[in-house]
Amino acid sequence: MVICSCNSLTHKDVESAVAHGATRPSEIYASKRCKAQCGNCVPGVVCMLKEVRMRQRQAAETATHACLPVVVQAEALSA
């Protein structure tokens, strides 16, 4: 999906920039070597940035929880 028609910035560009460490809209534009032109896309870029970062955090939390060892108490084993 195109987020910025002035710069042909797509949701894939935002996802890629965030995957490479972008945390601010200016860093997303910089990753494509462009700037916001008319400004109409900035709210969409900010929204997409928040969404992608939230998905990253959720994935990291899920991965962390999946790696935690399961502790079984001796009482539960003898029951």
N, C-alpha and C positions, 0 to 999 in steps of 0.2 A: 504494500500500500504506500502510495506517495504521501509524505507528510509535508514536504516543502516543495512546491512546484517551481519556485524561483531557482532552487539549487538541485532539483531532482533528488532530494533526500528521501529515502524510503525507510520503512520500519526495520528492514534488514540492516541498513546503515547504522541506525540507532542501536540495534542489538549488538552489532559488531563493535561499535565504539565502546559500549558499556563493557562488553567482554574483554576489551583491551584496556579497561581502567577508567573510562570517562565517567565522571560523576557530576558534571555540570553541562548545561546546554552549550556553552561556548566550546567545550572540549569535543562535543559531538560534531559541531560545525567544523572545528579545526581538523578533525579526523578526515573530513572530506575536502579540506582546504577551501572552505567557503565561510560566509557569514550570513546571518539573517538579513535578508534584503528588505522586504516590506513589513516584516514582523508578524504577519498573520499566522505563521507556523509555530511561533515560539510556545504558545500554550500547548499545542499538540506534541511538540518535542519534549516539553517538561513532563507532560502526562505519560508519554511513552517511556521516558527516562525513569520515572518513578515506578512504573509497571514492571519494567525489565529488572530494575534493581530489587524490587520486592520478590520477583520470581527467583532471582539469584539467591537471596537470603533464605527463602523457603527451601530451595534445593539444598543449600548448605546445611540447614537445620535437619532436613530429612536424612542427609548423608551422615551427619554426626550421630543422630539417634540410631541409625542402622548399624553403626560400628561399635556402639556401646555393648559391652558384654552383659549377658543376662546372669544375674546373681540369683541362685536358688538356695534358699535357706535349708539347713539340714532337717528342720521340722517338717517342711513340706515334702521332703523326700521320704521320710519315715511314715508318713500318713497313708 
